[in-house]
Amino acid sequence: MKSKLRNVIASKAKQSKYERDCHVGRFRRPPRNDRNSLYGVMSKYLGQHFLINKDKLREIVEALELKNGDTVIEIGPGHGELTSEIVSKLQSLKVKKFKIIAIEKDEELADSLKKWSLRATEGSAAISGIASALPRNDGKIEIIHGDALKILPKISKTQNLKPNTYKVVGNIPYYITGYLLRILGELESKPSLIVLTIQKEVAERICAGKSKMNLLAASVQFWAKPKIIGYISKKDFQPAPGVDSAIIALSPRTDADWTRIDADKYYKLIKILFKQPRKTILNNLLVVCRDAKDANTHECREKIIKKLRKLDIDPRARPQDLSIEQIEKLSFIMV
């Protein structure tokens, strides 16, 4: 399954006043003249755009459907804006049993988050923002310095996470979206819910249905049910990206129909179907005959037509006209 899925998806600035505040634990929104120096450098280094609209941060948190006993893995906490809102929500719900695992690639940001956590457990009354929200001496928040793309495949074992017992959230750099989705789809112990902020157009492609089906949608919808929760203007980020974003929720599938599907056959099929999306479904599927060295025979063509019509699929239609259910059914009989 992993090999098939891989084929389918495929300098520091001068310290600003905000950075000094981070290191002493005073977390707050940076003054306008400080934002470009701090946020801008991090963006160039890791392709990050930090979400600064509190209403949108809270919308992301609401989509997580937090409850007692939750373990939340946050990808790229940055300065802790989203982390702070998660903790605040948990406190407002009077949740006592929870754990947050924040994975931050930037060493300085990870160190700052660790210091906030340490100072909070020491009980400093001067700490505000995320630091004041952290629980005391109980290990409920763990900051990990590293690359989430490398850590996630191992985290279920290192953190003893069983399937459907944790959630994943993150305002992620656009350029890792495809790779991250591939990794999440390959996890043996998948989370119960994934909430990500990604490029608006990509989110809409992932959620596409019949008449707009595409390779990305077919790849992701095989293992998760996607839903767009809301949209975020590029003006709500610092530094501002060139495009708007969307909050997307992915609910990994556990239904009986999904468990019966052969993943290798499914991914092989969608590669064939969407390799040339402008061609008809029939013409794309003729490659199956060619692989069997029976390419252009009338008999082979008629067999494919018969199978398609049995599933109520028009052989002259294009791959974009298929539903995810039709593709899944095709995978049982075509490859």
Residue pairs with C-beta under 8 A, 6 or more apart in sequence:
1 186
1 263
1 264
1 267
2 186
4 263
4 264
4 266
4 267
4 268
4 271
5 182
5 185
5 186
5 219
5 263
5 267
6 182
7 267
7 271
8 182
8 215
8 219
8 267
8 270
8 271
9 178
9 179
9 181
9 182
9 185
9 216
9 219
10 178
10 182
11 41
12 41
12 108
13 37
13 38
13 40
13 41
14 37
16 30
16 34
16 37
16 38
17 30
17 31
17 34
18 28
18 30
18 31
18 34
18 35
18 38
19 38
21 27
21 28
22 79
22 112
22 116
23 112
23 115
25 115
25 116
25 119
25 120
25 124
25 126
25 127
25 128
25 131
26 126
26 127
26 128
26 129
27 79
27 80
27 84
27 116
27 127
27 128
27 129
27 130
27 131
28 128
28 129
29 52
30 38
30 39
35 238
35 239
36 238
36 239
39 50
39 238
39 239
40 239
42 48
42 50
42 78
42 106
42 109
43 49
43 50
43 239
45 106
46 76
46 105
46 106
46 173
47 173
47 174
47 175
47 176
48 76
48 78
48 173
49 171
49 173
49 237
49 238
49 239
49 240
49 241
50 78
50 79
50 81
50 171
50 237
50 238
51 57
51 60
51 81
51 82
51 171
51 197
51 232
51 236
51 237
52 81
52 236
52 237
52 238
53 232
53 236
54 85
56 230
56 232
56 236
56 247
57 81
57 82
57 85
58 85
58 89
59 229
59 230
59 247
60 82
60 85
60 169
60 171
60 195
60 197
60 229
60 247
61 82
61 85
61 86
61 89
62 89
63 195
63 229
63 247
63 249
64 70
64 72
64 86
64 167
64 169
64 193
64 195
65 193
66 72
66 86
66 89
66 90
66 93
66 95
66 98
67 93
67 95
68 93
68 95
68 96
68 97
68 98
69 97
69 98
70 90
70 95
70 98
70 99
70 166
70 167
71 98
71 99
71 100
71 101
71 159
71 161
71 165
71 166
71 167
72 86
72 98
72 99
72 100
72 101
72 166
72 167
72 168
72 169
73 100
73 101
73 102
73 103
73 152
73 155
73 166
73 167
73 168
73 169
73 191
74 82
74 83
74 86
74 100
74 101
74 102
74 103
74 168
74 169
74 170
75 103
75 148
75 152
75 168
75 169
75 170
75 172
75 180
75 196
76 103
76 104
76 105
76 148
76 170
76 171
76 172
76 173
77 83
77 102
77 103
77 104
77 109
77 113
77 143
78 104
78 106
78 109
78 171
79 109
79 112
80 102
80 112
80 113
80 116
80 129
80 130
81 130
82 169
82 170
82 171
83 100
83 102
83 113
83 130
83 141
84 129
84 130
84 133
86 100
86 169
87 100
87 130
87 133
87 134
87 141
88 133
90 98
91 133
98 140
99 139
99 140
99 141
99 142
100 140
100 141
100 142
101 142
101 144
101 155
101 159
102 113
102 141
102 142
102 143
102 144
103 144
103 146
103 147
103 148
103 151
103 152
104 110
104 113
104 143
104 144
104 145
104 146
105 145
105 146
105 147
105 148
107 145
110 143
110 144
110 145
111 145
113 130
113 143
114 143
116 127
116 130
116 131
116 134
117 131
117 134
117 141
117 143
119 127
119 131
120 127
120 131
120 132
120 133
120 134
120 135
120 136
121 134
121 135
121 136
121 137
123 136
124 131
134 140
134 141
135 141
144 151
148 170
148 180
149 176
149 179
149 180
149 183
152 180
152 183
152 184
152 187
153 183
153 186
153 187
155 161
156 162
156 187
156 188
156 189
159 166
161 189
162 189
163 188
163 189
163 190
164 190
164 191
164 192
164 252
164 254
165 192
166 191
166 192
167 191
167 192
167 193
167 194
167 195
168 184
168 191
168 193
168 194
168 195
168 196
169 194
169 195
169 196
170 195
170 196
170 197
171 196
171 197
172 180
172 196
172 197
172 198
174 198
174 199
174 202
174 241
177 196
177 198
177 199
177 202
178 216
180 196
181 206
181 219
181 220
184 190
184 191
184 194
184 224
184 250
185 219
185 220
185 222
185 223
185 224
190 223
190 252
191 252
192 251
192 252
193 249
193 250
193 251
193 252
194 224
194 249
194 250
194 251
194 252
195 229
195 247
195 248
195 249
195 250
196 247
196 248
196 250
197 232
197 245
197 246
197 247
197 248
198 245
198 246
198 248
199 243
199 245
199 246
200 231
200 243
200 244
200 245
200 246
201 243
202 216
202 246
203 226
203 228
203 245
203 246
203 248
204 228
204 246
205 214
205 216
205 217
206 216
206 217
206 220
206 221
206 226
206 248
207 217
207 226
207 227
207 228
207 248
208 214
208 217
209 217
209 323
209 324
210 321
210 322
210 323
211 320
211 321
212 320
213 319
213 320
213 321
213 322
213 323
213 324
213 327
214 274
214 277
214 320
215 270
215 271
215 274
215 277
217 324
218 270
218 273
218 274
218 324
218 327
219 267
219 270
220 226
220 250
221 324
222 253
222 258
222 261
222 263
222 266
222 267
222 270
222 324
222 328
223 252
223 253
223 258
224 250
224 251
224 252
224 253
225 250
225 251
225 253
226 248
226 249
226 250
227 248
227 249
227 250
227 251
228 246
228 247
228 248
228 249
229 246
229 247
229 248
229 249
230 246
230 247
231 244
231 245
231 246
231 247
232 244
232 245
232 246
232 247
233 244
234 240
234 241
234 242
234 243
234 244
234 245
237 245
257 328
261 328
261 331
261 332
262 331
262 332
265 331
265 332
265 335
266 327
266 328
266 331
268 335
269 327
269 330
269 331
269 334
269 335
270 327
272 284
272 285
272 287
272 288
272 335
273 281
273 284
273 285
273 319
273 322
273 327
274 319
275 284
276 283
276 284
277 318
277 319
277 320
278 318
279 318
280 315
280 316
280 317
280 318
281 308
281 313
281 314
281 315
281 316
281 317
281 318
281 319
281 321
281 322
282 301
282 304
282 305
282 308
282 315
282 316
284 319
285 304
285 308
285 334
286 295
286 296
286 300
286 301
286 304
288 304
288 334
288 335
289 295
289 296
289 297
289 300
289 301
289 304
292 300
294 300
304 315
304 334
305 315
307 330
307 333
307 334
308 314
308 315
308 330
309 315
311 326
311 329
311 330
311 333
312 326
313 322
313 326
313 330
314 321
322 330
